């Protein structure tokens, strides 16, 4: 049966290969997409914190957002962002068209 997902609809200029395939930020993008597909907010929180943040007494820095090793910043600021925007916040010409404005 056809999908009701707009993202699955052909856009007319699909040549069978995504420009993301050879992009340096592909692994970071796939990691973020995997995060976004998690089934619950609880799973998202658990995945974005250090392992063991909820075990026993927990890790206060992780829970309070002051840990330098975990948090959403590991998916965006410290990972994908450098492949999408420059230090001034401008979209890089090398970023796939999905990040470009028209």
N, C-alpha and C positions, 0 to 999 in steps of 0.2 A: 504494500500500500504506500501511497505517496506520503512524504513527511510534511507535517504542518509547520515545520521550522523554516523561518525566512532565511536563516543562515545557510540552509541546504539548497536554496534555489539557485539555479545557474544565473550568472550575471551577464552572460552573452560574450564575454571576452576571455573565457577560461580556455587556456591552451593545454590544460592537463597538468600543468606544473605551477606550483605556487612560488612567488618570489621569496617566500620565507625559507624555502628549502635550502638555499645556499647562504642565508643570512647569519652573521656571527651571533645574533641574539636568539637564535632558534631554541636552544636548550632552555634559556631563561624564560622564554615565552611559553614553551610547553610545560614548564614547571608551574607557572602562574595559571595556565589553563587547567592543569590537573588540580590545583588548589581550588579554583572556582567551581569545579565539578563535584567537590565534596558534598555529601548529602545533608549535612547540618552545620549550623553555626558552631556548635560544640566541636565538631571534627575540625573545622577551620581554625578555631582557637588552639586546639591541641596540636595541630600540625605546625602552626606558626610559632609555638613556644619551644624552648629547649626540652629535650627528652627528660622526663621526670619532674617537670614543673608542677605537676599536680600530685605527685606521689609523696606520701608522708607529709612532712611539714611544707612541702612545696618550695619553690625558688622565688623568693619575694621579688627579686629584680625582674624576673620574667613576667610575673603576674602584674607588676606595677608598670611595666613598659620601659624599664631603665636598663635592661640587659642589652649589651652591645652585640650579642651573638644570635638573638632571635627577634621575632616580631615580623610584621608585614614588610618592614623595611628590607628584610633579607630576600623577599620576592621582587620588590620594586626598586627601592633606592640603591641597594647594594648589588643589584643584579641586572634586571631588564632595563632600567632607566638609562644607563650609560649607552645602550644600543639604540635608544629611541630619541633622546633629547640631549642637547649640549649643556654646558654649565650655565648658560643664560636662559635655558628653558625652551630653546628653539628646536623644532623637530629636525633631526638629521636627514639629509638627502638620502642617506643609505638605508633609512628605515623603510620597511615595506609600506605599500600604498595605503594599507588599513590605518596607518598612523598619520598619514599626510592629509592636510585639509585641501579642499578644492576651491 
